[in-house]
Amino acid sequence: MPNHVHVVFTPSSGESLDDILHSWKSYTSHEAIKFLGVHKFWAREYFDRIIRNDRDLENTISYVRANPAKARLLNWPWVG
């Protein structure tokens, strides 16, 4: 998505979601500053959810994969 990110992942043992997202946000914002010249790239907060079972995982992955098409982004290269 051009203005947000959907990611489905399992953190490694001992890794916290806050630390992982801080790392991602730090790296990408530094790159955006160099490339785009913007100084505010990420929102302070994030939305997360716990996947409770296999069906929930399948539904979440389906939602994430279908999201660009819902936004009319045809042939979006960053899916899957």
Distance bins in CASP14 RR format, pairs under 12 A and 6 or more apart:
PFRMAT RR
TARGET T0000
AUTHOR 0000-0000-0000
RMODE 2
METHOD distances of the structure
MODEL  1
1 7 0 0 0 0 0 1 0 0 0 0 0
1 64 0 0 0 0 1 0 0 0 0 0 0
1 65 0 0 0 0 0 1 0 0 0 0 0
1 66 0 0 0 0 0 1 0 0 0 0 0
1 67 1 0 0 1 0 0 0 0 0 0 0
1 68 1 0 0 1 0 0 0 0 0 0 0
1 69 0 0 0 0 0 1 0 0 0 0 0
1 70 0 0 0 0 1 0 0 0 0 0 0
1 71 1 0 0 1 0 0 0 0 0 0 0
1 72 0 0 0 0 0 1 0 0 0 0 0
1 73 1 0 0 1 0 0 0 0 0 0 0
1 76 0 0 0 0 1 0 0 0 0 0 0
1 78 0 0 0 0 1 0 0 0 0 0 0
1 79 0 0 0 0 1 0 0 0 0 0 0
2 67 0 0 0 0 0 1 0 0 0 0 0
2 68 0 0 0 0 1 0 0 0 0 0 0
2 71 0 0 0 0 1 0 0 0 0 0 0
2 72 0 0 0 0 0 1 0 0 0 0 0
2 73 1 0 0 1 0 0 0 0 0 0 0
2 76 0 0 0 0 1 0 0 0 0 0 0
2 77 0 0 0 0 0 1 0 0 0 0 0
2 78 0 0 0 0 1 0 0 0 0 0 0
3 41 0 0 0 0 0 1 0 0 0 0 0
3 42 0 0 0 0 0 1 0 0 0 0 0
3 43 0 0 0 0 1 0 0 0 0 0 0
3 67 0 0 0 0 0 1 0 0 0 0 0
3 68 0 0 0 0 0 1 0 0 0 0 0
3 71 0 0 0 0 1 0 0 0 0 0 0
3 73 0 0 0 0 0 1 0 0 0 0 0
4 41 0 0 0 0 0 1 0 0 0 0 0
4 42 0 0 0 0 1 0 0 0 0 0 0
4 43 0 0 0 0 1 0 0 0 0 0 0
4 45 0 0 0 0 0 1 0 0 0 0 0
4 46 0 0 0 0 1 0 0 0 0 0 0
4 47 0 0 0 0 1 0 0 0 0 0 0
4 64 0 0 0 0 0 1 0 0 0 0 0
4 67 0 0 0 0 1 0 0 0 0 0 0
4 68 0 0 0 0 0 1 0 0 0 0 0
4 71 0 0 0 0 0 1 0 0 0 0 0
4 78 0 0 0 0 0 1 0 0 0 0 0
5 21 0 0 0 0 1 0 0 0 0 0 0
5 24 0 0 0 0 1 0 0 0 0 0 0
5 25 0 0 0 0 1 0 0 0 0 0 0
5 28 0 0 0 0 1 0 0 0 0 0 0
5 41 0 0 0 0 0 1 0 0 0 0 0
5 42 0 0 0 0 1 0 0 0 0 0 0
5 43 0 0 0 0 0 1 0 0 0 0 0
5 46 0 0 0 0 1 0 0 0 0 0 0
5 47 0 0 0 0 0 1 0 0 0 0 0
5 48 0 0 0 0 0 1 0 0 0 0 0
5 64 0 0 0 0 1 0 0 0 0 0 0
5 67 0 0 0 0 0 1 0 0 0 0 0
5 68 0 0 0 0 0 1 0 0 0 0 0
5 78 0 0 0 0 1 0 0 0 0 0 0
5 79 0 0 0 0 0 1 0 0 0 0 0
6 46 0 0 0 0 0 1 0 0 0 0 0
6 47 0 0 0 0 1 0 0 0 0 0 0
6 48 0 0 0 0 0 1 0 0 0 0 0
6 49 0 0 0 0 0 1 0 0 0 0 0
6 60 0 0 0 0 1 0 0 0 0 0 0
6 61 0 0 0 0 1 0 0 0 0 0 0
6 62 0 0 0 0 0 1 0 0 0 0 0
6 63 1 0 0 1 0 0 0 0 0 0 0
6 64 1 0 1 0 0 0 0 0 0 0 0
6 65 0 0 0 0 1 0 0 0 0 0 0
6 66 0 0 0 0 0 1 0 0 0 0 0
6 67 1 0 1 0 0 0 0 0 0 0 0
6 68 0 0 0 0 1 0 0 0 0 0 0
6 70 0 0 0 0 0 1 0 0 0 0 0
6 71 0 0 0 0 0 1 0 0 0 0 0
6 76 0 0 0 0 0 1 0 0 0 0 0
6 78 0 0 0 0 1 0 0 0 0 0 0
6 79 0 0 0 0 1 0 0 0 0 0 0
6 80 0 0 0 0 0 1 0 0 0 0 0
7 17 0 0 0 0 0 1 0 0 0 0 0
7 20 0 0 0 0 1 0 0 0 0 0 0
7 21 0 0 0 0 1 0 0 0 0 0 0
7 24 0 0 0 0 1 0 0 0 0 0 0
7 25 0 0 0 0 0 1 0 0 0 0 0
7 46 0 0 0 0 1 0 0 0 0 0 0
7 47 0 0 0 0 0 1 0 0 0 0 0
7 48 0 0 0 0 1 0 0 0 0 0 0
7 49 0 0 0 0 0 1 0 0 0 0 0
7 60 0 0 0 0 0 1 0 0 0 0 0
7 61 0 0 0 0 0 1 0 0 0 0 0
7 64 1 0 0 1 0 0 0 0 0 0 0
7 65 0 0 0 0 0 1 0 0 0 0 0
7 67 0 0 0 0 0 1 0 0 0 0 0
7 78 0 0 0 0 0 1 0 0 0 0 0
7 79 0 0 0 0 0 1 0 0 0 0 0
7 80 0 0 0 0 0 1 0 0 0 0 0
8 48 0 0 0 0 0 1 0 0 0 0 0
8 49 0 0 0 0 1 0 0 0 0 0 0
8 50 0 0 0 0 0 1 0 0 0 0 0
8 51 1 0 0 1 0 0 0 0 0 0 0
8 56 0 0 0 0 0 1 0 0 0 0 0
8 57 1 0 0 1 0 0 0 0 0 0 0
8 58 0 0 0 0 0 1 0 0 0 0 0
8 59 0 0 0 0 0 1 0 0 0 0 0
8 60 1 0 1 0 0 0 0 0 0 0 0
8 61 1 0 1 0 0 0 0 0 0 0 0
8 62 0 0 0 0 0 1 0 0 0 0 0
8 63 0 0 0 0 1 0 0 0 0 0 0
8 64 1 0 1 0 0 0 0 0 0 0 0
8 65 0 0 0 0 1 0 0 0 0 0 0
8 67 0 0 0 0 0 1 0 0 0 0 0
8 80 0 0 0 0 1 0 0 0 0 0 0
9 15 0 0 0 0 0 1 0 0 0 0 0
9 17 0 0 0 0 1 0 0 0 0 0 0
9 20 0 0 0 0 1 0 0 0 0 0 0
9 21 0 0 0 0 0 1 0 0 0 0 0
9 24 0 0 0 0 0 1 0 0 0 0 0
9 48 0 0 0 0 0 1 0 0 0 0 0
9 51 0 0 0 0 0 1 0 0 0 0 0
9 57 0 0 0 0 0 1 0 0 0 0 0
9 60 0 0 0 0 0 1 0 0 0 0 0
9 61 0 0 0 0 0 1 0 0 0 0 0
9 64 0 0 0 0 0 1 0 0 0 0 0
10 17 0 0 0 0 0 1 0 0 0 0 0
10 20 0 0 0 0 0 1 0 0 0 0 0
10 50 0 0 0 0 0 1 0 0 0 0 0
10 51 0 0 0 0 1 0 0 0 0 0 0
10 57 0 0 0 0 1 0 0 0 0 0 0
11 17 1 0 0 1 0 0 0 0 0 0 0
11 18 0 0 0 0 0 1 0 0 0 0 0
11 19 0 0 0 0 1 0 0 0 0 0 0
11 20 1 0 0 1 0 0 0 0 0 0 0
11 21 0 0 0 0 0 1 0 0 0 0 0
11 23 0 0 0 0 0 1 0 0 0 0 0
11 48 0 0 0 0 0 1 0 0 0 0 0
11 50 0 0 0 0 0 1 0 0 0 0 0
11 51 0 0 0 0 0 1 0 0 0 0 0
12 19 0 0 0 0 0 1 0 0 0 0 0
12 20 0 0 0 0 1 0 0 0 0 0 0
14 20 0 0 0 0 0 1 0 0 0 0 0
15 21 0 0 0 0 0 1 0 0 0 0 0
15 22 0 0 0 0 0 1 0 0 0 0 0
15 23 0 0 0 0 1 0 0 0 0 0 0
16 22 0 0 0 0 1 0 0 0 0 0 0
16 23 0 0 0 0 0 1 0 0 0 0 0
16 48 0 0 0 0 0 1 0 0 0 0 0
17 23 0 0 0 0 0 1 0 0 0 0 0
17 24 0 0 0 0 0 1 0 0 0 0 0
17 25 0 0 0 0 0 1 0 0 0 0 0
17 46 0 0 0 0 1 0 0 0 0 0 0
17 47 0 0 0 0 0 1 0 0 0 0 0
17 48 1 0 0 1 0 0 0 0 0 0 0
17 49 0 0 0 0 0 1 0 0 0 0 0
17 50 0 0 0 0 0 1 0 0 0 0 0
18 24 0 0 0 0 0 1 0 0 0 0 0
18 25 0 0 0 0 0 1 0 0 0 0 0
18 44 0 0 0 0 0 1 0 0 0 0 0
18 45 0 0 0 0 0 1 0 0 0 0 0
18 46 0 0 0 0 1 0 0 0 0 0 0
18 48 0 0 0 0 1 0 0 0 0 0 0
19 25 0 0 0 0 0 1 0 0 0 0 0
19 26 0 0 0 0 0 1 0 0 0 0 0
20 26 0 0 0 0 0 1 0 0 0 0 0
20 27 0 0 0 0 0 1 0 0 0 0 0
20 46 0 0 0 0 0 1 0 0 0 0 0
20 48 0 0 0 0 0 1 0 0 0 0 0
21 27 0 0 0 0 0 1 0 0 0 0 0
21 28 0 0 0 0 0 1 0 0 0 0 0
21 29 0 0 0 0 0 1 0 0 0 0 0
21 42 0 0 0 0 1 0 0 0 0 0 0
21 43 0 0 0 0 0 1 0 0 0 0 0
21 44 0 0 0 0 0 1 0 0 0 0 0
21 45 0 0 0 0 0 1 0 0 0 0 0
21 46 1 0 1 0 0 0 0 0 0 0 0
21 47 0 0 0 0 0 1 0 0 0 0 0
21 48 0 0 0 0 1 0 0 0 0 0 0
22 28 0 0 0 0 0 1 0 0 0 0 0
22 29 0 0 0 0 0 1 0 0 0 0 0
22 42 0 0 0 0 1 0 0 0 0 0 0
22 44 0 0 0 0 0 1 0 0 0 0 0
22 46 0 0 0 0 0 1 0 0 0 0 0
23 29 0 0 0 0 0 1 0 0 0 0 0
23 30 0 0 0 0 0 1 0 0 0 0 0
23 42 0 0 0 0 0 1 0 0 0 0 0
24 30 0 0 0 0 0 1 0 0 0 0 0
24 31 0 0 0 0 0 1 0 0 0 0 0
24 41 0 0 0 0 0 1 0 0 0 0 0
24 42 0 0 0 0 1 0 0 0 0 0 0
24 46 0 0 0 0 1 0 0 0 0 0 0
25 31 0 0 0 0 0 1 0 0 0 0 0
25 32 0 0 0 0 0 1 0 0 0 0 0
25 40 0 0 0 0 0 1 0 0 0 0 0
25 41 1 0 0 1 0 0 0 0 0 0 0
25 42 1 0 1 0 0 0 0 0 0 0 0
25 43 0 0 0 0 1 0 0 0 0 0 0
25 44 0 0 0 0 1 0 0 0 0 0 0
25 45 0 0 0 0 0 1 0 0 0 0 0
25 46 0 0 0 0 1 0 0 0 0 0 0
26 32 0 0 0 0 0 1 0 0 0 0 0
26 33 0 0 0 0 0 1 0 0 0 0 0
26 41 0 0 0 0 0 1 0 0 0 0 0
26 42 0 0 0 0 1 0 0 0 0 0 0
27 33 0 0 0 0 0 1 0 0 0 0 0
27 34 0 0 0 0 0 1 0 0 0 0 0
27 41 0 0 0 0 0 1 0 0 0 0 0
27 42 0 0 0 0 0 1 0 0 0 0 0
28 34 0 0 0 0 0 1 0 0 0 0 0
28 35 0 0 0 0 0 1 0 0 0 0 0
28 36 0 0 0 0 0 1 0 0 0 0 0
28 38 0 0 0 0 0 1 0 0 0 0 0
28 41 1 0 0 1 0 0 0 0 0 0 0
28 42 1 0 0 1 0 0 0 0 0 0 0
29 35 0 0 0 0 0 1 0 0 0 0 0
29 36 0 0 0 0 0 1 0 0 0 0 0
29 37 0 0 0 0 0 1 0 0 0 0 0
29 38 0 0 0 0 1 0 0 0 0 0 0
29 39 0 0 0 0 1 0 0 0 0 0 0
29 40 0 0 0 0 1 0 0 0 0 0 0
29 41 1 0 1 0 0 0 0 0 0 0 0
29 42 1 0 1 0 0 0 0 0 0 0 0
29 43 0 0 0 0 0 1 0 0 0 0 0
29 44 0 0 0 0 0 1 0 0 0 0 0
30 36 0 0 0 0 0 1 0 0 0 0 0
30 37 0 0 0 0 0 1 0 0 0 0 0
30 38 0 0 0 0 0 1 0 0 0 0 0
30 39 0 0 0 0 0 1 0 0 0 0 0
30 41 0 0 0 0 1 0 0 0 0 0 0
30 42 0 0 0 0 0 1 0 0 0 0 0
31 37 0 0 0 0 0 1 0 0 0 0 0
31 38 0 0 0 0 0 1 0 0 0 0 0
31 41 0 0 0 0 1 0 0 0 0 0 0
31 42 0 0 0 0 0 1 0 0 0 0 0
32 38 1 0 1 0 0 0 0 0 0 0 0
32 39 0 0 0 0 1 0 0 0 0 0 0
32 40 0 0 0 0 1 0 0 0 0 0 0
32 41 1 0 1 0 0 0 0 0 0 0 0
32 42 0 0 0 0 1 0 0 0 0 0 0
33 39 1 0 0 1 0 0 0 0 0 0 0
33 40 0 0 0 0 1 0 0 0 0 0 0
33 41 1 0 0 1 0 0 0 0 0 0 0
33 42 0 0 0 0 0 1 0 0 0 0 0
34 41 0 0 0 0 0 1 0 0 0 0 0
35 41 0 0 0 0 0 1 0 0 0 0 0
48 60 0 0 0 0 0 1 0 0 0 0 0
49 56 0 0 0 0 1 0 0 0 0 0 0
49 57 0 0 0 0 0 1 0 0 0 0 0
49 59 0 0 0 0 0 1 0 0 0 0 0
49 60 1 0 0 1 0 0 0 0 0 0 0
49 63 0 0 0 0 0 1 0 0 0 0 0
49 64 0 0 0 0 0 1 0 0 0 0 0
50 56 0 0 0 0 1 0 0 0 0 0 0
50 57 0 0 0 0 0 1 0 0 0 0 0
50 60 0 0 0 0 0 1 0 0 0 0 0
51 57 1 0 1 0 0 0 0 0 0 0 0
51 58 0 0 0 0 1 0 0 0 0 0 0
51 59 0 0 0 0 1 0 0 0 0 0 0
51 60 1 0 0 1 0 0 0 0 0 0 0
51 61 0 0 0 0 1 0 0 0 0 0 0
51 63 0 0 0 0 0 1 0 0 0 0 0
51 64 0 0 0 0 0 1 0 0 0 0 0
52 58 0 0 0 0 0 1 0 0 0 0 0
52 59 0 0 0 0 0 1 0 0 0 0 0
52 60 0 0 0 0 0 1 0 0 0 0 0
53 59 0 0 0 0 1 0 0 0 0 0 0
53 60 0 0 0 0 0 1 0 0 0 0 0
54 60 0 0 0 0 0 1 0 0 0 0 0
54 61 0 0 0 0 0 1 0 0 0 0 0
55 61 0 0 0 0 0 1 0 0 0 0 0
55 62 0 0 0 0 0 1 0 0 0 0 0
56 62 0 0 0 0 0 1 0 0 0 0 0
56 63 0 0 0 0 0 1 0 0 0 0 0
57 63 0 0 0 0 0 1 0 0 0 0 0
57 64 0 0 0 0 0 1 0 0 0 0 0
58 64 0 0 0 0 0 1 0 0 0 0 0
58 65 0 0 0 0 0 1 0 0 0 0 0
59 65 0 0 0 0 0 1 0 0 0 0 0
59 66 0 0 0 0 0 1 0 0 0 0 0
60 66 0 0 0 0 0 1 0 0 0 0 0
60 67 0 0 0 0 0 1 0 0 0 0 0
61 67 0 0 0 0 0 1 0 0 0 0 0
61 79 0 0 0 0 0 1 0 0 0 0 0
61 80 0 0 0 0 1 0 0 0 0 0 0
62 69 0 0 0 0 0 1 0 0 0 0 0
62 70 0 0 0 0 0 1 0 0 0 0 0
62 79 0 0 0 0 0 1 0 0 0 0 0
62 80 0 0 0 0 0 1 0 0 0 0 0
63 69 0 0 0 0 0 1 0 0 0 0 0
63 70 0 0 0 0 1 0 0 0 0 0 0
64 70 0 0 0 0 0 1 0 0 0 0 0
64 76 0 0 0 0 0 1 0 0 0 0 0
64 78 0 0 0 0 0 1 0 0 0 0 0
64 79 0 0 0 0 1 0 0 0 0 0 0
64 80 0 0 0 0 1 0 0 0 0 0 0
65 76 0 0 0 0 0 1 0 0 0 0 0
65 78 0 0 0 0 0 1 0 0 0 0 0
65 79 1 0 1 0 0 0 0 0 0 0 0
65 80 1 0 0 1 0 0 0 0 0 0 0
66 73 0 0 0 0 0 1 0 0 0 0 0
66 76 0 0 0 0 0 1 0 0 0 0 0
66 79 0 0 0 0 1 0 0 0 0 0 0
66 80 0 0 0 0 0 1 0 0 0 0 0
67 73 0 0 0 0 1 0 0 0 0 0 0
67 76 0 0 0 0 1 0 0 0 0 0 0
67 78 0 0 0 0 0 1 0 0 0 0 0
67 79 0 0 0 0 1 0 0 0 0 0 0
67 80 0 0 0 0 0 1 0 0 0 0 0
68 74 0 0 0 0 1 0 0 0 0 0 0
68 75 0 0 0 0 1 0 0 0 0 0 0
68 76 1 1 0 0 0 0 0 0 0 0 0
68 77 0 0 0 0 1 0 0 0 0 0 0
68 78 0 0 0 0 1 0 0 0 0 0 0
68 79 1 0 1 0 0 0 0 0 0 0 0
68 80 0 0 0 0 1 0 0 0 0 0 0
69 75 0 0 0 0 1 0 0 0 0 0 0
69 76 1 0 0 1 0 0 0 0 0 0 0
69 79 0 0 0 0 1 0 0 0 0 0 0
70 76 0 0 0 0 0 1 0 0 0 0 0
70 79 0 0 0 0 0 1 0 0 0 0 0
71 79 0 0 0 0 0 1 0 0 0 0 0
73 79 0 0 0 0 1 0 0 0 0 0 0
END
